[in-house]
Structure formats: C-alpha cells, structure tokens
Amino acid sequence: MGLFNSKSDNDAFSPQDLKELFQRLEHLERKCRRLDARLRDLEEEFVTRRNKAASAQMDDATATPPVDQPVDQPADSRDDQPIDPHVTVSFGMMEDDEPVGINCDPAPFGEPVVGGTVVNVRTSSVYYLPAPTPDGLFLQASEREQIGKSVYQLTTSDGLNGTFILLDTPDAIATAMISVSTFVKPACKVSGNTYMQPRHIITEEEGTATREGGAWRVVRKAVVRFE
C-alpha cells in the first residue's frame, strides 16, 4: 500500500488511496464513539457503587439505635417537703379582695419563657450532600463538608423538609464538572455553558427536598447558572 509513502509535489492520491483513507477515518470515529460511551458507563457505575456504599453505611448506622441511659438526678433538699401541684402566686389584692396571681405550671422542656409567654425557638441544621442518584435521591448527609465528595448544602429547620444549593467552592465545582449529567442534572436545572470549566456556580433558586427514611428526596430542582 502506498497511501503514506512519499510522493512528489505533482503526485495525487488515487481513488483507491482516498477510499482507504476514508475507511480509516470512519473506523477511528466509531472507536471514539465507543470510548465515549464506555466512559459514560464507567461514570454511572462509579456513582451507583458509591451511592450503594453510602446507603449501606446509613443502614448500619440506623439499624441499632442507641439505648437511652438513665440519668441520675441530683439530690434535692426539698424532696421531703409536700408540693401542691396547683400553685398560685399572689402579688396583691383587687377591689373585690380576690387575689391576683399567675399559674406556675412549668413550660414545656426546651422552650424558653419570655414575659410569661412560651417562645417556640427553632434552630436550623446544615448538612452537606454528595451527588444524588439518577432519580434525585440523596442517600448520605454529613454535618461537615467532605473534600472531593460534598457537592450540595441542605438546610432544614424541622428535620423533615429542607432547601438545598449547589456549593460554589473550587472543590465542589471540580467534582460537579466530572459529569454534569450525573452530579448536577438529577437535582438542578442548569443555565449557561456546561462544556467549559466555570469559575462560579450561582444558585438562582434553591431546590427543595423532603426526608425519606434515612435519605433526602428532591421535590423541586434548584436553578443554577454556570459562570
């Protein structure tokens, strides 16, 4: 075959040479497409195995709940004194000689009292999440950001419903860009060029999620923009 042999400037490729060249190009294109498909399969297999491992760890952690240990109560020198469950503290007398008082029933545990009114105070909890499953389920949550793993941040005030964003950190961006279709699109709607490495990922609209057993289910996708 003289396809790649040296030719003088006046020589031209024969039709047979061109045919063989096109056949080689087609073969290389098919090979590239197979490699791309294999790479996508490996990415999905990696995410699936990691999510299964995280689910198994979560099941092990919740399988044996801790047993509440009795707490020794400190001794009280007033234990030997009778206590009237209906106590009224008198502060003065009204015109009809009826006492003015307040009910001293204790407020529920953990709820502060301000000016005689029970104030319900809720504190928010923040969790860091890895990539979700293809159907939008976060199988693992951590109270601390894990480098190379944490991609999302979820905030909840009741432990049942929460809102989440895609982290705008160099590490989270690098992890998310490994595969946008695997790490981002199951939980986010994306605007902007997804084929270039962004400097920032801006969450324009937070997503919502609800607790589902030991995991978090995406209810509404977040809206993010690549910049």
Summary of the structure (lengths in Angstrom):
residues: 227
radius of gyration: 32.7
end to end distance: 51.3
largest distance: 126.4
contacts: 509
relative contact order: 0.11
helix: 26%
strand: 26%
